[in-house]
C-alpha cells in the first residue's frame, strides 16, 4: 500500500468494516475518524493518520466510524492485508492497534466521567483540530450529540457556552473554531 492509492473521504462519511462476507480495513492517510461499534453512534475515541479502522482479526463485531473531517483513505480487504504481512507482523500490528484503541477509549471515558458537556465538546473539537488542522468542523449539532452521548439540547447549550467564551461558533452544518486558546481553556487543556 502506498499513499498514491488513497481516495478522498468527506466529513460525515461513514466507515464500514464489512461488505457482505468481506471485512474491509481502512487506513487513514489524512483526516480524523470517530471510532464506533455496530449501530451505536457514541464515539469510542478518535483515529487519525497512520491508524486503521476495522483491523480486528479475532473480533466478531466489526468496527465502524464517522469521518469528522475531510481526509484520504486506503481500503483493503482484511484477508489480503493479513496475507501480505504474515503472522508475526499481523500479531505486532494487532497489538499496536489494540493499544491505540485502548488509549483512545480511555481518553473518551475520562472526558465523559469528569467533564461537563461544554468541556467535553470543546475537548472533542480540540482533538479534531489537533489531528486534522481543520478550523471548520463539518458536523451538525445532532452528530455531536450522538458522538458525545448527550441530548441535542445539551450540545446546543454547550455551543452557546463556547460562543460566549469566544472559542467557537455554530454555523449551519458546521462548527467554526474561532480562538484555539479559548477552546483549550474551555476543554480544560490549558490554564485559564
HURA-V660810 format. One record per backbone hydrogen bond with DSSP energy under -1.0 kcal/mol. CO is the residue of the C=O (numbers start at 0). NH is the residue of the N-H. Records with the same first field share a line. If there is no record, write none. Layout:
CO=NH, NH
This chain:
1=4
2=5
6=72
8=70
9=12
12=66
14=64
16=23
18=21
21=18
22=77
24=75
25=52
26=73
27=49
29=71
31=67, 68
32=46
33=65
34=43
35=63
36=39
44=34
46=32
47=50
50=27
52=25
53=55
55=58
61=37
63=35
64=14
65=33
66=11
70=8
71=28, 29
72=6
73=26
75=24
76=80
77=81
78=82
79=83
80=84
81=85
85=89
86=90
87=91
88=92
89=93
90=94
91=95
92=96
93=97
94=98
95=99
96=100
97=101
98=102
99=103
100=104
101=105
102=106
103=107
104=108
105=109
106=110
107=111
108=112
109=113
110=114
115=119
116=120
117=121
118=122
119=123
120=124
121=125
122=126
123=127
124=128
125=129
126=130
127=131
128=132
134=176
136=138, 174
139=143
140=144
141=145
142=146
143=147
144=149
146=42
150=154
151=155
152=156
153=157
154=158
155=159
156=160
157=161
158=162
159=163
160=164
161=166, 167
162=165
166=177, 178
168=175
170=173
173=170
174=136
175=168
178=182
179=183
180=184
181=185
182=186
183=188, 189
184=187
